[in-house]
Amino acid sequence: MRHEPVLLEEAVQALAVQPGGRYVDATVGSGGHAAAILENSAPGGQLLGIDADPGAITAAGESLKDYRDSLRLVCDHFSNLKDICMRYDFLPVHGILFDLGLSSMQLDDRERGFSFQVDAPLDMRRHPDQEITAADIINRYSEAELESILREYGEEPSSRRIAHRVVAARPLNTTIELANLVETAVGPGRGHIHPATRTFQALRIAVNRELEQLEQALKQAVEILGFEGRLVVISYHSLEDRIVKRFMQREAVDCICPPQVLDCVCQHQATLRMLSRKVSKPSPFEVKRNPRSRSARLRAAERIAVAEESFADYLNILAGNGSRVWRKPVLIEKLRQTFLALEVTNLRM
């Protein structure tokens, strides 16, 4: 099945893609979003595409071959985002996109075990060098550990019953075996949702440490975004979306002290401005065309300057990276005025 990029127009708009811009697609997949970013950032735009899946990097290289002069692809985990950008002198950036869903290519791969629609080994690793597979968790973890994973990562209300059935039925080696066992344990699903959906989600998250890596990557994204750079995240389940929402909300306020603390002691300063309090969702037309998009949620924020960041440091970084767009006199003057306003505010405090 051909992969359809989810919320494509919304993502490009939220990134405010401009000619000559420098962008990071932290989950490049087969290159759907990347192609739109490169097209809208021409002439002079650059894109750094990252993916932990070697197959995705190969697919992206083929689909984006017409943009090879403006593109660099890196097979790595996005939890290494800052190191990757520093390694390739790709700083600062105008926009960063995270599309956290699995691609159709991954779901349909019979050797990967991401989907219960095809009979495959219980693998679920995004990169083949990762040590832990879904089969390791299913067949080696204790019943209590399995229950915890299903409850925390899958929000599965029947986690105890499923974990008990899994331990009693070991060994389980294929996706169909596990899906049938879950259906037997909890009964048939409602509507279009298979009863094993939450179990497979939980195992995939545990195998790839997805939530932990997302939290690490979001923090790094703020550090490498330039002034007025955009951070855009498309998530597909409540656990991811909750992490993104809380992170953006936290980085959009100056003080994060508990309510009972009268005088601020955290010294936290806002680094982001929320572009909208509302989450963007696929239209009914997009969901009909691409049912896998139905759970997608897009959130976006813009990088702002903070008092500790020096205007001179910003200029040195921009000049050192040879950015043409960031040298525009109007933008530089806007940046200077922003830092001046911050300095005046500090003097008054």
N, C-alpha and C positions, 0 to 999 in steps of 0.2 A: 504494500500500500504506500502511495506517495504521501510524504509528510506535509501537512498543512500548517504553516506557522500560525500560531494563535494570537489573536488581538494584534495583528500586524500593523494596521494603520494607527491604532491607538498607541502602540509602543514607539513607533517612529515619531509621532506627534509629541508624546511625553518626553522623549529624548531631545526634542527641539533640534533635530539634525540639521546641520548647516554645512555649506561648502567649505572644504578645507579642514573640517573638524577631525578630531582624534577620538575614536570610540573603541570600547571593549565589549565584545559579546562573550560573556563569561560561561555561556553554555551554548556553544555555536551549533551543536547538532549537525544537521545536514545543510545548514547555511541559509535557511529561509529568511530569518530576521536579518542576518548579516548582509544578504544581497540587497535588501531594501535600504539598509543603513548606508551601504557603499554607493548605491545609486543616488540617494538623496544628499550625500556628502561630496559628490563630485562637483567641480574638479578639485583635486588636491586632498580629498578625504583619506583617512587611514583607519584600518580596523585591525584590532588584535583579537583573534578568535581562540577561545580556550575550551577544551573538553577533555574529560578524563577517559573517554571511550576512543581507542585508536580507530575503530571503524567509523566513528563520527568524523574524525579528523580527515580520514581518507575521502569520505562522502562529501564533506565540505570543500575539500581541495578540488574535487571534480566539479561540483556545482558552481563554485566561485572562480573557476579558472580564468574567466574573462577579467577578473579584478586582481590578478596575481601581483601586479605592481603596487597595489594599495593594501595588500593583505599579508598578515603573518598569522599562521596557525600554530598552536602550541598544545601538545597532548600533556595535560597536567590537571590536577584538582584545583578548582577555583578558590579553595582555602589558601592557596599560595599566590593569590592575586597580586599582592603588592610586590613580592619577590619577582614574579614573572614580568611585571611592568618595568621594574628597575633593571632587570637583566637585559631587556630589549630597548632600554632608554625610551620608554613609552609613557612619559610623564610631562605635565599633568594631562588628564583626559577630560574631554567635553561631556562624555556620557558613558554610562555602564549599564548594560542590560543583563538581567538574570532571568532566563526562562526555565523554571525548575521542573518542568514536566519531562516525562520520557518521550522520545520520538517514536513515530510509527515504526521506524527501522528497528529500534530496540525491542519494541513490543512484539513485533512479528518474527524476530530472529528465533528460530527453533533451538538454538544452542544456549540462549541466554537465560531462559527461565523467568523472565519478567512477567509473563502473562499466563493465565490459566486457560486461555483460548486454544493454545497449542501444547502438545505433550513434549516436555523438554526437561533436561536436568535441572534440579533446584540449585541454580547458580546465583543469579541476580547481581553479580559484580559489574560495576561500570568499567573497571579496568582489570584485565586478566591477571595482573601481578598482585592484586589484593589477596590477603591470606584467607579471610573468612568468607565462606559461601553460605547461602541459605540452607543447604543440606547440613552444614556443620551445626548451625543453630538448631535446626529441627531435630537432628539425631544425637546431639551431644549435650545440649543445654539441659539443665534441670527443669522440672515441671514449673517450679516457682519462677525461674528466669524466663521461661517461655511465656508464662502468664503476664509477667511484667512488661515484656516487649510488646505483646499483643494489646495490652491495656494502654500503655503509654504512647506507643507509636502508631497503633491502629485505631485507638479509641474504640476497641472492640468490647461490647457489653458482655459477650459470652467468652471472654478470654480464658476464664478458669476451666470451663467445659472443654474448649478446644484444646488447651494445653494438656489436659488429662487424657483426651482421646489420642493426641499425637504421641504422647509417651507410651501409651498402651499399644499403639500400632507400629512402633518403630521396627525396622528402618523404613523411612519414606524417601524415595529417590527422585520422583518426577512431579511436575506441576499438577498433572491430572490426578495423581494419587492424593496429593495434599488437598486439592480443591474438592474432590469427592468426599474426603474425610470431613472437611469443614462443613460441607452441605449436609452430611449425615448427622453431624453433631448439633447444628443449629437450625436445620430445616431449610426449605427453599427461601430464596431472597424475595424481596418485594420489588415490583416493577422491573426496571432494567438493571438493577444492581445485584450482581452475583454475591451470594453469602460469603465467598472467600475474598472479596475485594479488600476488606480491612486487614485480613491476615497477610495478604501479599504486600500490601502497602507497608505494614509494620516490619516485615522481614527485609524488604528492600531498603528501608530507612536504616535498620540496624546494620545490615551488611555494609552499606556505604557511608555510615555515620553522617547522614545527610543533614540533620538538624544542627549538629555540632559544627560541621563545615560551613553551613549557611551563616551561622552567627559569627564565625571567624571572618568570612568573606565580607560581610556587611561592614564590619569595623574597618577593614582595610580599604573598602571602596571609598569611604569618606576621606581617608588620608590621601588618596591619589586623585580625587576629583579636583579640578581647578575651580576657580571662582565662577559661580553660576552653572557649574557642571550638573548634569542630571543623573540621578540614580533611579532606575526603573526595574521593578521586580514583578514577574508573573508567577503566581503560586497556584497550586492545584488542590490543596487540602488545608484544613483549618490549622494544623500544626505549623506548617510553613507560613501561612498568612498571618498567624498570631505573632510569630517571631518578627516578621517584616513590619507589621503594624506597630508593635511595641518599640522596636528599634527606631523607626522613623519618628514616632511620637517623643521618645526620649531625647533624640538628637535635635528636636525642634524647640526645646525649651532650655532656659539657662540653668534653672535650679531643679535638681532631682532629689532633694532631701525629702524624707518622710514628712507628712503633714504636721506631725507633732513637734517637729523642729522649727522653732520660731525664727532663728537667724541662720541663714544659709552657711553650711560648712563644707558642701561638696565641691565648690569651685568649678562646677560643670558649666560649660558654655555651649549654647546652641551652635550646631554646625550645619543644620539642614533647615529648609523651609518646605513644609508640606505643600504640594501643588494642588491638592484637593483632599478634603476630608472624606469624600466618597470614594469607594473602590469602583474601578471600571470592570465591567463584565461583558462577555460576548453577547452580541445581539442574537435574537431568535433565529435570524437568517444564518449566522455563522454556526450556531449550534446544530441547525438542521443540516448544513453542508458538512460540518465536521463535529460529530457527536462527542469526540474526545475533548473538545474545548469546553464542555458544559460547566465544569467546575472551576474554570480559570478565573483568577482575580488579579487585577493589575493595580499596583500602588507606585507612586512616583514622588520624588522630592528633589529639591534643588540645593546645591552647596552654597553656603553663605560664608563670609569671612568672619573670623573671630579675632579678638583683640591681640592674642599672643602671636598671631601670624603677621609677619612684617611685610609691608608693601615692597620694600627693596628685595626681600627674599623671593617674593612672588615673581618680580621682574627678572631676577637672576635665573629662576627655574624656567620661566617661559622662554627667555632668550637662549638658554642653554639647550633647550629642546627644539629650537628652530621653528616654533609655531608661528605661522603667518597670521592666522585669524586672531590669535591672542595678542598680536602686536598692533592691532588696529587702534589708532589714536583715540577714537570715541570710547572703545572698550577699556583701554588703559586709563583714561581719565575717569571713567565710571568706577574702576577698581580703586584708583587713588582717592576719590571722594568717599568711597565706602570705608577705607582704612582711616581716613581723616575723621569721619563721623565716629568711628569706634574709639579713636584716641580722645576726642572731645568728651564722649560719654564716660570714659574711664577717669578723666580729670575731674568730672563732676561728682563721681562716686566717693 
